[in-house]
C-alpha cells in the first residue's frame, strides 16, 4: 500500500520557484508530523521543513527559512512545499515523510516515506 506519493519536481534556473505536492492516504495524513526531507548525491538526507498537523506549527531548516513554505490541505490529504528563490544548493531528491513527531529533523522519527521527486536548480 502506497502511503505517500510526491510530485512537482523539475528543473529550474536559480531564482525560480516550484511547488512540491505529497498525496497521502487518509490514515497517514493523520500523523502528528508531516515533513519534507532532501538528499543530494553523496550527502546525508536532511530535514527541510515540517508541520504539526494538530496545531499547525511549522519548522524550517535555517538554509530555507524565508524561501520555503510548508502547508497542508486536509480536504485533499495533501502536503505541499512551496519553494521560492531556488538556489543551486537546493538541488536534491525531495521526500515527504509522516510520523509521530518529537524531533522533526531526525530521519528515524518518521514511519512513512514517499519515493521522492527530483529538484534540479541551475545557475
ZICOR-V559248 format. One record per helix or strand of 2 or more residues. SS is the DSSP state (2 for helix, 1 for strand). FROM is the first residue (numbers start at 1). TO is the last residue. If there is no record, write none. Layout:
ss->SS from->FROM to->TO
ss->SS from->FROM to->TO
This chain:
ss->1 from->4 to->7
ss->1 from->10 to->13
ss->1 from->18 to->24
ss->2 from->28 to->30
ss->1 from->33 to->39
ss->1 from->46 to->52
ss->1 from->58 to->60
ss->1 from->68 to->73
ss->1 from->78 to->83
ss->2 from->88 to->90
ss->1 from->92 to->99
ss->2 from->107 to->109
ss->1 from->110 to->113
ss->1 from->117 to->122
